[in-house]
């Protein structure tokens, strides 16, 4: 691994840790533990965690809330030079929002083999039929990200017994 790749990995892990903090907060509130941060010019400009229950809103996913906060911060509907870090592979709704926001790069932790729309089930963010495609990096802090969501759903299944 060259120096630039090592630096990028360290940066990715640092920002993914911030997304994990958002996910842990969501879990404390009883929400599905997904967190996201938008990074522009080396600093976080938007944060989000799932708030579907609290807001009674099926669109209140971490990615959507982080993108909205980031767009508000830079006063633009586009985040062309930004990176979105999210703990779990985005669903089709969130992948669509990433494309519409023209985000440059997506970094996610755990894959979602049931609903992932960034390579697992679909790949909306790199579909050549769309007007924008972006770079995708997956697997950053994957065990921590996947472990958090797996343990959350295991507790829910256990409580239903």
VEXSELUM-327288 format. One record per residue (C-alpha): residue in three letters; x negated, y negated, z. Coordinates in steps of 0.001 Angstrom, whole numbers, padded with zeros to 6 digits, always signed. Layout:
N
ALAXYZ;...
This chain:
161
UNK+000000+000000+000000;UNK-001475-003331-001016;UNK-001524-006428+001192;UNK+001469-008075-000520;UNK+003601-004938-000117;UNK+002571-004632+003535;UNK+003466-008273+004159;UNK+006857-007773+002454;UNK+007565-004652+004537;UNK+006715-006484+007766;UNK+008970-009375+006770;UNK+011780-006984+005794;UNK+011538-005176+009120;UNK+011537-008447+011080;UNK+014690-009721+009370;UNK+016393-006311+009477;UNK+015836-006341+013239;UNK+017853-009576+013296;UNK+020639-007914+011306;UNK+020539-005026+013796;UNK+021028-007515+016639;UNK+024156-008764+014889;UNK+025374-005158+014493;UNK+024770-004438+018173;UNK+026810-007498+019094;UNK+029649-006274+016881;UNK+029534-002933+018676;UNK+029741-004667+022079;UNK+032955-006288+020842;UNK+034381-002954+019684;UNK+033872-003689+015990;UNK+032209-001326+013508;UNK+028522-002122+014096;UNK+027357-003731+010867;UNK+025235-006856+010873;UNK+023794-009122+008201;UNK+021539-012132+007816;UNK+020818-014353+004819;UNK+017224-015533+004514;UNK+016132-018516+002424;UNK+012580-019866+002305;UNK+011546-017648+005198;UNK+014285-018628+007622;UNK+017725-017330+008491;UNK+020467-019582+007114;UNK+023446-017295+007700;UNK+024409-014584+010168;UNK+027352-012247+010322;UNK+028728-009184+012047;UNK+031911-007242+011395;UNK+034954-009043+012792;UNK+037823-007159+011157;UNK+039627-006502+014447;UNK+039011-009872+016059;UNK+040164-011822+013015;UNK+042804-009320+011828;UNK+041121-009610+008464;UNK+040062-006675+006284;UNK+037615-008975+004462;UNK+035754-010055+007623;UNK+032731-007876+006902;UNK+029276-008877+008125;UNK+028018-009559+004598;UNK+030934-011837+003683;UNK+030569-013863+006884;UNK+026782-014179+006498;UNK+027116-015249+002847;UNK+029735-017852+003776;UNK+027511-019226+006539;UNK+024507-019304+004195;UNK+026425-021100+001443;UNK+027673-023649+003979;UNK+024131-024199+005232;UNK+022726-024975+001762;UNK+025972-026623+000612;UNK+026243-024459-002485;UNK+028340-021521-003622;UNK+025156-019834-004829;UNK+022239-018348-002921;UNK+019993-017783-005941;UNK+016689-017593-004069;UNK+018016-015907-000935;UNK+017732-012384+000434;UNK+020595-010640+002210;UNK+019633-008156+004914;UNK+022397-005795+006011;UNK+022260-002744+008261;UNK+024443-000544+006047;UNK+024754-000368+002257;UNK+027478-002813+001202;UNK+030919-001626+000078;UNK+032358-002647-003291;UNK+033961-005816-001897;UNK+030713-006976-000337;UNK+028626-005931-003338;UNK+030921-008047-005486;UNK+030414-011013-003156;UNK+026641-010529-003350;UNK+026833-010686-007157;UNK+029138-013730-007123;UNK+026797-015544-004720;UNK+023917-014769-007112;UNK+021744-013525-004276;UNK+018255-012704-005510;UNK+017534-009684-003342;UNK+019448-007235-001151;UNK+017773-005249+001614;UNK+019778-002653+003491;UNK+019044-000080+006156;UNK+021286+002973+005970;UNK+022929+004314+002841;UNK+026697+004818+002775;UNK+027375+008014+000820;UNK+031155+007546+001101;UNK+031638+003904+000124;UNK+028257+002411-000787;UNK+028363+000211-003874;UNK+024646-000539-004205;UNK+023430+002842-005391;UNK+025233+005584-003464;UNK+028732+005790-004963;UNK+028593+002790-007330;UNK+025878+000310-008210;UNK+027701-002976-008715;UNK+024695-005142-007860;UNK+022686-003814-010794;UNK+025455-003157-013316;UNK+024284-004535-016684;UNK+027866-005457-017599;UNK+027942-008155-014924;UNK+026460-011641-015266;UNK+024037-011219-012348;UNK+021860-008367-011157;UNK+019542-008328-008186;UNK+016638-006506-006676;UNK+017573-003862-004088;UNK+015402-002434-001332;UNK+016887+000317+000820;UNK+015818+002296+003849;UNK+014387-000536+005971;UNK+014780+000550+009625;UNK+017127+003195+008239;UNK+017056+005499+011264;UNK+017931+002655+013647;UNK+020676+001318+011373;UNK+022198+004709+010601;UNK+021850+005858+014208;UNK+023815+002878+015498;UNK+026776+003470+013223;UNK+026681+007275+013637;UNK+026767+007035+017433;UNK+029613+004501+017243;UNK+031811+006820+015188;UNK+030810+009854+017277;UNK+032087+008029+020396;UNK+035351+007202+018626;UNK+035848+010830+017531;UNK+035064+012020+021053;UNK+037544+009606+022631;UNK+040324+010935+020355;UNK+039916+014486+021650;
